[in-house]
Amino acid sequence: MAMLELRGVRTFYGAIEALKGISLKVEEGEVVALLGSNGAGKSTTLRTISGLLRPREGEIRFQGQSIAGLPPDEIVKLGIVHVPEGRRIFGPLTVEENLEMGAFLARGQKKRIQEDLARVYDMFPRLKERRRQLAGTLSGGEQQMLAVGRALMARPKLLMLDEPSMGLAPNLVQFIMQTVREINRQGVTVLVVEQNARSALRLASRAYVMETGRITLEGPAAELARDEQVVAAYLGGGR
């Protein structure tokens, strides 16, 4: 049984069909990449899984349980944590206050929160250095670290990342991808949406390609990295 499985999921924005019957699965322990151009439906897929959007049709199952239509907080409690595109950190709060916001499931459990803060600071030493700094004054790369760290405070079973490399310098892209790999090694399953196909295919074990709300290709990441269609559309020009 797959950890996460979508079957025939259709999601609409008003009268516009954004997901046109997509099916995909993520096995426990995998890193799976979802590739495609702007408007392909990648972010909509994550938003539908996390409960921010309700599917009109289809089935979404997580560890055997139907989650389609559940509210987002219930889905987080089950172990699915979504880091949205654009980071969405709380600028007027400090770095540590932002991280503590991610620990809302452990409210009142001071020992657990301190353990999880130590884990995040070990993974992102720069956040520890800036823990008293207002989050809105961080660089883009530091804000991305904070968004991922905040998600880890919820102890996810499945971490969903939407464009984690967007707007980052190449050295920071490499750092973020290495960090995601380490998070996966620590037992967290990962579903990552990326326009940076080259980085995503290096990171993932399997990948799906989306176009206009449909899955058009799927397979092992290494095979897709050699696929002529993928190379032409997403890997040309050194991407």
N, C-alpha and C positions, 0 to 999 in steps of 0.2 A: 504494500500500500504506500503510495506516494505521501510525503508530508503535506504537500499542497497540490491540489488538482482543480483545474478549471475545465468545464465541459460546456461548449456551446454558449458561452457568455456573450450577451448583447447588452450594451450600455448606451444610453442616449443622453444628449444635452438638448432638452426640449424635443424638437422633431428631428434633430440630426443624430443619426446613428454613428456613434464613435467606435464602438466595438461590435464587429459583425460576426458574432458566433465563434469567438476564439476558444481554443482548447490548448492547455499546456499543463505541465506538471513539474514539480520540483521534489527531488528525493532528499531525504534527510542526509545532511553532511555535504551536499553539493554547493557549488557556486554556479548559478545559472545567469547568463546575460540575456537581456532583451534589447535587441538592436533595431534601429530604424531611423528615418529622417524625422524632422519636426512634423508634427501632425499625424504621425503614423498610428498613435494610440497607446504609446508606451506608458506615459504618465497616467492616462486614463485607466490602464490595466491595474497599476499599483493602487490608484485611488479607489477602484472598485473592490479590490481585495481587502483593503484596509477599512472599508465601510464608509468612506467619504462620499462615494457614489453608490446608488443601489442599482444592481443589474435588473433589466426588465425581463430577461430570460436567462436560462442556463443555471448551472450548478457550480458552486465553489465549496470545496471541502478541505478542511485543515485537520490533519491527524484523524481522518475518518468522520469528522463532525461537519455538518453543513453550517456555513457561516454567511452565506449570501443574505444580505439585508440586515445583519446584526449591526448595532451601533458601534462606532469606532472604539469606544472605551472597553466594550466587551471583547472586541477582537484583540486589543492590546493585552487584556488579561489572559487570553488564550496563548499568547506568546508571539504574536506578529507585530513587529514595530517598524514603522514607515518613516524614513528620513526624506522629506519632500524636497523637490527641486527648489533652490533658492535659500536653503538652510533654515530660515524662519526662526532664528534665535530671538531671545527677548533682550533687545538692546539696552534698556534701562537697568537691567539686572546684572549682577556680577557673573563672572564665569562659573563660580561655584554655585551660585543660586540657580543658574540655568541648568547645571547638572542635577541639582537636587530636584528641579521640576520633573526631570525624567524618572525620578524614583517615587512617583506618586503611589505606585502599587505597594511600596514598602513604608508608607507613611507611619511614623511612630517606631519603626525598627532601626534605631540609631546605629546599632552594630553593623547591620547589613548595609546601610547607606555608607558608612565609613569604609567598609570593605570594598564596596563598589567604586567609591571615589578613588581609593588607593589604586584599584585596578585601572581605572581610566587615566589617572595621572601617570601610572607606569607606562601606559601605552602612548600617552601624549604629554611628555614632560613640559612642553611649552605651555600647556593649559595650567599645570601646577604653578609655573612661574607667574602666570597671569590670573590666578584664581580670584584675586580681589579686584581685578580690573573690570570695568563695565564692558559687557559683551559687544556693545555697539561700536567700541573703539578698536576691536580686533581687526586684523587683516582678513582678506577673503579666505586664505588658507586656514588661518586659525579659527575662523567661524565654521568652516567645514569640519575641522577637528572637533569643535564643540558640539556641532549637530550630531556627529557620529557618537561622541562620548555620551551625550544626553540619551541617545537611543540605547546605548549599552547599559545605562543605569536601570532600565526596565527589564534587564536580563532576558533578551529575546531568544526565542527558539529559531525564528525566521526573521532575519533583518532584510528589509527592502530599502534599497538606496536608489534615489532618483537623481541621475546626473551628478554624481559626487565630484567629478573632475571639472565641472563647468566653471570657466573663468579663472582657472588656476594655472600658474606657471608650470612648465614641464617637470621641473624637479619636485614640485608639490604633488602633481598628478601621480608621479611614481611613488611618492611617500604614501599617499592615500591608498593606492592600489595595494602596496605592500602591507599596509595596515589592515585592509579588508581581508587579505590572504591570511594574516595572523589571527584575525577574529574568527575566520572559518576554521583554522587549525585548533582553536580553543573550543570548538564544538558547535558553533553557530552556523546554521544554514543561511545562504545569502542569495537573494534575487536582486540583480543590479540592472538598472536601465542606464544605457550609455550611448551617446553619439560618438564618443571616441572609441570606435570599434576595435582599433588595434590594441589598445590597452585592455578593453573588456575581454577580447578573445584570448589574450595572454592570461588573464585572471581566471576565466571561467572554465569549467569542465564541459559544459554544454551551453548551447545558445539557441535562441529563436530570433528570427528576423520578421519584423512587422512592416506592412505597407497598407495605408488607408484602412486601418481597423481590422486587418486580417493577418494571421500568421502565414507567411509565404515560404519560409524555409526553417528547418530545425535540424539539429544534429550535434555531434561532438564539436567543441570549439575549434580544435585543431583542423578538422575537416572543413568547417565553414571558412576558416582563414585561408584555405586554398581554393575555395569555390570561386569560379570565374565571375559569377554574378555578384557575390559579396565583395570580391576584390575590386571590381569595376565601380560599384556603387559606394562602398564605404572605406576601402583601404587605399584608394588611389591618392597620389599627391603626398604620400608620406604620412597619412593620418594614422 
